[in-house]
Amino acid sequence: MSLPPSLLSLLSLLSIYIVLDIMIRTLREPLDLRISYHDPVWNEGLGWDRTTVHR
């Protein structure tokens, strides 16, 4: 069974997005501590929770 090219590209994009998301979540803890003290506005701009700023 072969998938149409459009569906195949959509699936590959989705898998790339999932892998990136997992990597970002893994790296997020050390990044939060470093960034939150320098620029809380940038944190909020990225959509990270505000609690990281006040830690």
C-alpha positions as CSV (number, residue, x, y, z in Angstrom):
1,M,0.0,0.0,0.0
2,S,1.5,3.3,-1.1
3,L,0.5,6.7,0.4
4,P,-0.1,9.8,-1.8
5,P,2.9,12.2,-1.7
6,S,1.0,15.0,0.1
7,L,0.0,12.7,2.9
8,L,3.6,11.4,3.1
9,S,5.1,14.9,3.4
10,L,2.5,15.8,6.0
11,L,3.4,12.7,8.1
12,S,7.1,13.5,7.8
13,L,6.5,17.1,8.8
14,L,4.5,15.9,11.8
15,S,7.2,13.5,12.9
16,I,9.8,16.2,12.6
17,Y,7.6,18.5,14.7
18,I,7.1,15.9,17.4
19,V,10.9,15.1,17.6
20,L,11.7,18.9,17.9
21,D,9.0,19.3,20.6
22,I,10.4,16.5,22.7
23,M,13.9,17.9,22.3
24,I,12.7,21.4,23.3
25,R,10.9,20.0,26.4
26,T,14.0,18.1,27.4
27,L,16.3,21.2,27.0
28,R,13.7,23.5,28.5
29,E,14.6,23.0,32.2
30,P,18.2,24.3,32.0
31,L,17.2,26.9,29.4
32,D,14.4,28.3,31.7
33,L,16.7,28.9,34.6
34,R,19.2,30.7,32.4
35,I,16.8,32.8,30.3
36,S,14.2,33.7,32.9
37,Y,16.6,35.9,34.9
38,H,17.7,37.8,31.8
39,D,14.6,38.5,29.9
40,P,11.2,37.5,31.2
41,V,9.4,39.2,28.3
42,W,11.1,36.9,25.9
43,N,10.0,33.9,27.9
44,E,6.4,35.1,27.7
45,G,6.8,35.8,24.0
46,L,7.7,32.1,23.4
47,G,4.6,31.1,25.3
48,W,6.5,29.7,28.3
49,D,4.6,29.8,31.6
50,R,5.2,32.9,33.7
51,T,6.1,30.8,36.8
52,T,9.6,30.3,35.4
53,V,10.3,34.1,35.8
54,H,9.5,34.2,39.5
55,R,11.4,31.1,40.5
